[in-house]
Amino acid sequence: LVLRSSGHDFVVVKADPDEGVLTSETDYYVDGSPIKRFEKIQFMGMWDYQSSHSREDSGLLFRDYISPYFKKATEGEDGVSVVQVGETIRIRDLDFLVYMAEPSEDHGIIDKDTMIFVDWDTTPAFDKIHIVPFQDTLPNAYAFDVFNDYLKPYLTRNKQMVFTVGHHFTYQGVQFKVVCGEPPGPARVGRDTTIYCEGVLHPSLRNLLPPHLLEQLSSLPPGLQMLLLNTEALAGGYEERLMEVQELLSRRRGLSNETISRLERFKWGEQRPGSSGDQTQCMVCLSDFANGEDIVRLPCSHVFHASCIDE
């Protein structure tokens, strides 16, 4: 929306709520730099699993969609069209992403002198994808169909969503995870993608952790992985344990030398591990403790080889 006042043009870039009527009680803000004219702009034609278009001919995107749309906009009363990099514009039956522009600004003006480029989105499509719900989030009070009641509506509302294996999303209270895909992604669900949704996942920490934290977890010693994924360590259940593990992996910060120096140390065989229960194995190297070895007890009461903790 372009407003003219006192010989100046003002563009509405944000409003709360998104749609409404301007009244005498409306608060107006005019902060920010003047909006510049885009010299060049790149659009991406977005396809989805319901699209019937072939991506072989990108010329039709400009000829049949972009050119008529912006020609009408620039020949109108305002003579310009204001767009935002990253926004999606619906033109007839296709969505177009404002991919990039020069100069590099969030908002800009398209006029008759702007060079416009358009091509199909190059994100590949899955040949096959397997998306599975978490059992504890499924409803138990009524009958349902996982695909028709949950997956299909979600994919319809998020047609341009890019997935990778391990991706999590929630729809209508039901949590899903992409457990496998061909190719593994990033990719979209396309018109020819075969979608599987058989089976359920149980809420283990390994299933619930996002892919980037799982990658960090895999770099830790096997014993530490087992310790971090131990849901019995907290009586509050896996939700609290999940938040604890996520925070720990996100920080990726070990104990300081000062903290390590204050830890309880003893020789194995001279003192029982006490509140750590029947632990007889170091959770870092997974080796059994031997009499006379230097042992360190952490505040959580678990015990480890002193050399493993010092590392």
C-alpha positions, 0 to 999 in steps of 0.5 A: 500500500502506497500513501501520498501526503505533502508531495511524499510517497509512503509505503506500508511495510508492516501493520498490526494487525495485518489487515485493518482500517486506518482511523484517527486512533491509529499510531503511525511510525515513519522510522527507517531509511527511504525505500530504494528502487531495485535495479535487479530482482530474482524470483523463484517459481515454487512448486509443490506436491500438488503442482501440475507444472513441468519445470522444464520451461522457465520462460513461461514463468516470466511470459505468463506470470511475472510480466503480466503481474508487474506490468499491471502493477507498474501501470497502475495509479502508483506506478510501482510495486513494493516487495520484500526479499523473502516474501512469497507472492501468489500469482494465479495458481503459482507461488513466487519467492522473492529470492534476492535483489540489488541493491541488497535491501529488505524492501524495495520498489519494482518499476518499469526500469527494474531488471526481473529474472525468474526461474524454477526453484532448484530444490530436488524432490524426494523419490520416497519419504517416510514420516512417522508420528510419535505415539504419545502425541496421537489422540486416543479418544477417537478414530483417525487416519494419520495421512488424511487427517494430519499429514496431507493437511500439513503438507497442503498448508506448507507446500514449499517446506524443505525437509531433511532426515531427522526433521521434526514438525507438529500439526494439530498437536501430533508430532512427526519426524522424518525418519528416512528419505530418498535422497536424504535431503534437503528436498521437498515433497513433490508431485511424484514423491511416495509418502509413507507414514506407517509405524509410530515412534516412542519418545526416546531422547534419541528420537526427539533430539534435532539432527544438529544435536544428534550429530554433536552427540555422535562425536562423544564417547559411547559411554557419555552418549549412554549416560546422556540418553538415560531417561531414568536419570530424572524422575520427571520423565523424558521432557525434562531430560530432553531439555537438559541434554539439549542445553548441555549439547548446545553449550558444548562446554566442559568442566573448568580446571578449577571445578575438576580440581575440587572433585572427589577423588579416590582409589578404586577398591578403597572406597565404594562408589556410594550413591552411584549405585552398582556402577563398576564401569567408566561411562567414558571409555566403557572399561571396568574399574580395576583396583588401585585405579584413580577414580573421580566422582562428579556432583551427579554421583557418577564415577569415572576414571580420573584420566577420562575426566581430565581429558 
